[in-house]
Amino acid sequence: MKINFNDLITPLEQTVLEIIGKGRGKNRPQKEVHYQSHPLLQALKKAATIHIYVDSADFQELDDLIVTEEKDRLIYNEEIDGNTTNQPLVAKVFNRYFDAKTEDKIADWIRHLKESAPSLSLQDIVTILYTIINGRIGIETTERYGCGRGWEISLELHTELAASLENSFKAAWCLSQSNPRAFVKVPFTPHYPHCFLIARELEKAGIAVNFTATFSARQVVAASLLANPHRSNVFIGRLSQGLQSDLLGEHVVLEAQRQLSRLRKKHGLKTLNIVASMRRWQTFALTAGCDVYTSPYRVLKDFLVQKEMPAEEITSKLEQTYMDQLYLKDELISKIGEKQIYRLFVVEPEFIEFLITLRNSAEFENMDGEGLQKSFEKAGFGDFFYAPTAQEWTELKKGKLPDLNSQLTKKISMDTLFSLLAIGDFSNFQNKMDTEAIKIVEKSL
């Protein structure tokens, strides 16, 4: 799948970039900034953790975690060096950019977009506006918290872009050009196998990718070997909650971390893995030393104020296994089977060998999504992907955790199912934001 990406950048993308750029200079601190280390977060860094992010786009939450205001200066938390966003998190701050008070500004954006591309449809405009809002979030957050240091922010593409490599690239280019410290979040979409190719091609074009919506060690391995993104993820909280095992998520992410560490050493990969979707502060201590953490506001706040675990007791858990402490319920095992659960953290040597052979093949360079899926099926790993019917999507969008009594839970591989549920959840939030955006856009057309 070879595409000349330079041909994809048109006056429309340049206009989008200009609109995003007009948000510069509005959130720079007005006081001198100094940095101060936190003992608990410093202990994580000593255990080998490289980055600590916050799952939030809310300045009130971020300020509470990062900023202490003194009379003549601001004291910033030294170890927190980034944040991540997605559709649910952007939805929380949507009105910061998109309410009745900003209709004149948005009308101006739309006028410039239509001048650059008169044939834009209503949905095209709404999708582009979401890219603009994400770009503004990236610039404003980086200015606010990146004073004198590198601030890393992950910005997720509109869910409708997943169907097209070309449209994904256009939006990703705008986000990356507007903020060189940004990662573009490309979700694992089991119904669109070309997601790995999107991530690979963006990286080859110099656009840093955070490959997200992943739930198993094998998904992390596949992402790192096929796309080599800057970041991968394991959404651990949903695993533990969905399968009713307190330590399942921690066990999965530690196994994914070990697999990825070995691949980095052997194959020179750059991917760092993120402990994501955390539900409790104890996860920091239980998985200390993992590459990166992105924590919801409340979880990180709880960790920083708790007194149960002193900093000196936080040590590396990179060789820790929680296999004998999973305490999986007999009812759960009888409903979905041990193989389904083990699929989350067991990575067969044959699977790694298949991926290495595939990535080194001449065919892989020109392969499309259909060809990639056929390669997985031929190698015996066809359960990695799944394209739901319209009726199945309706069921999947009812909640972000698996229904253990559903036929889909028996039909779809467990990690694939969790990824589909995540995509359905993100799409629900996206659709709500799009509906609100359409009301304002229609007034402006």
C-alpha positions, 0 to 999 in steps of 0.5 A, spaced: 500 500 500 504 505 497 501 512 497 504 519 495 502 522 501 505 529 499 499 529 494 494 528 499 496 535 502 491 540 499 489 547 500 484 545 505 489 541 510 493 548 510 487 552 512 485 547 517 493 548 520 492 555 519 485 555 524 489 550 529 495 555 529 490 561 531 490 558 538 497 559 540 499 564 545 493 564 549 495 559 555 502 560 556 503 561 564 504 569 566 509 567 572 515 564 572 515 556 572 519 552 577 519 544 577 519 540 583 519 532 584 514 528 587 517 522 591 512 517 589 513 519 582 520 519 582 520 512 585 516 510 579 522 513 575 527 510 579 524 503 577 525 504 570 518 508 568 520 513 563 513 517 562 507 519 566 501 522 563 494 524 565 488 521 562 485 528 561 484 534 557 480 538 563 485 544 565 482 544 572 484 537 573 491 538 570 492 544 574 490 540 580 495 535 579 501 539 576 501 546 578 502 549 585 501 557 585 506 561 589 506 569 590 511 570 584 512 563 581 508 557 579 511 550 581 510 544 576 510 537 578 517 534 574 515 527 573 508 528 570 510 530 562 504 529 558 497 527 557 492 523 553 485 524 550 480 520 547 473 521 545 470 521 552 475 525 554 474 531 549 467 530 550 468 533 557 471 539 555 467 540 548 463 546 550 470 549 551 470 550 544 463 548 541 458 552 544 453 558 543 458 563 545 463 561 540 458 560 534 461 566 530 468 563 531 466 557 528 462 560 522 469 563 521 472 557 521 467 554 516 467 559 511 475 558 510 474 551 510 468 552 504 473 557 501 478 552 500 474 546 498 467 548 496 464 541 495 465 539 503 459 535 505 456 537 512 459 530 515 466 532 512 466 539 516 464 536 522 469 531 522 474 537 520 472 541 526 473 535 531 481 535 528 481 543 529 478 542 536 484 536 538 489 541 535 487 546 539 487 542 545 494 540 543 497 547 542 493 550 549 495 544 553 503 544 551 503 551 552 500 551 559 504 545 561 510 544 557 514 550 559 522 549 558 520 541 557 518 537 552 510 536 553 507 529 550 500 529 548 496 524 545 490 526 540 485 521 537 483 521 530 475 522 529 472 515 529 470 515 522 477 516 519 478 509 521 476 507 514 481 511 510 488 511 510 488 517 506 483 521 510 487 519 516 493 521 514 490 528 512 488 529 519 494 526 522 498 531 518 494 537 521 495 535 528 502 533 527 504 539 524 501 544 529 504 540 535 511 536 533 510 533 540 503 530 539 502 523 538 496 521 533 492 516 536 490 510 531 486 505 534 486 498 533 480 496 529 479 489 528 474 490 523 479 495 519 485 490 519 489 496 515 489 500 522 496 497 522 498 500 515 495 506 517 500 506 523 506 504 519 505 509 514 504 515 519 510 513 522 514 512 516 512 519 514 515 522 521 508 522 524 508 519 531 503 514 533 500 512 539 497 505 537 491 505 542 484 501 544 489 494 545 487 489 551 492 484 550 500 482 550 499 479 543 496 486 540 501 490 543 506 485 540 503 485 533 503 493 533 510 493 535 512 489 529 508 491 524 507 498 525 513 500 530 509 506 533 512 510 538 507 508 543 502 502 544 497 501 550 494 495 554 487 498 557 488 494 564 482 497 568 476 494 563 480 487 563 479 487 570 472 489 571 470 486 565 472 479 567 472 480 575 479 479 577 482 484 580 489 483 578 488 480 571 489 487 568 496 488 571 498 481 569 496 482 562 500 489 562 506 486 565 507 480 560 506 485 554 511 489 557 516 483 558 514 481 551 515 488 548 522 489 552 525 483 549 523 485 542 526 492 543 532 489 544 532 484 539 529 488 533 531 495 535 524 497 536 522 504 539 515 502 541 514 504 549 508 501 552 502 505 556 499 502 562 492 505 560 485 505 563 487 505 570 482 504 575 485 504 582 492 507 585 495 501 587 496 499 580 502 504 580 505 499 585 503 493 582 506 494 576 512 499 577 517 500 572 512 499 566 514 504 560 509 509 561 503 510 565 497 514 563 492 515 569 485 518 570 485 524 574 482 521 580 487 515 580 493 519 580 490 524 585 489 518 590 496 515 589 499 522 590 495 523 597 495 516 599 499 514 605 499 506 605 505 505 600 511 510 602 516 511 596 521 507 598 517 501 598 515 502 590 520 497 587 520 494 580 515 489 578 517 488 571 519 480 573 512 479 577 507 475 575 500 475 578 498 468 575 497 464 581 493 470 584 488 471 578 482 468 582 478 467 576 471 465 578 468 458 576 462 461 573 466 465 568 471 460 566 465 455 564 462 461 560 468 463 556 473 458 557 480 458 559 483 459 552 479 465 551 482 468 558 489 466 556 489 469 550 490 476 553 497 474 556 499 468 552 503 470 546 505 464 542 512 463 539 509 461 533 505 468 533 511 472 534 515 468 528 509 469 523 509 477 525 517 477 524 516 473 517 511 477 515 514 484 516 520 482 513 517 480 507 517 483 500 509 483 500 508 486 506 510 493 504 505 493 498 499 489 502 492 492 504 488 491 509 484 485 506 491 482 504 493 483 511 487 479 514 488 473 509 495 473 512 493 472 519 488 467 517 493 463 513 497 462 519 492 460 523 491 467 527 484 469 524 481 470 530 485 477 531 480 480 526 473 481 526 468 485 522 461 485 526 454 485 522 450 492 523 446 488 528 452 486 532 454 493 532 448 495 536 449 490 541 457 492 542 455 499 543 450 498 549 456 498 553 464 498 554 464 491 558 463 484 555 456 481 556 458 474 559 452 471 557 452 474 550 453 469 544 458 474 541 463 473 547 463 466 545 464 467 538 469 473 538 476 472 541 476 476 548 482 481 546 478 482 539 472 483 543 474 488 548 477 492 542 471 492 538 467 494 545 472 500 546 471 502 538 463 502 540 464 506 546 468 511 543 463 512 537 458 513 541 461 519 544 463 521 537 456 521 535 454 525 541 459 530 539 457 530 532 450 531 533 451 538 537 456 540 532 451 539 526 446 544 530 452 549 530 454 548 523 447 548 520 446 555 522 453 557 519 451 554 512 
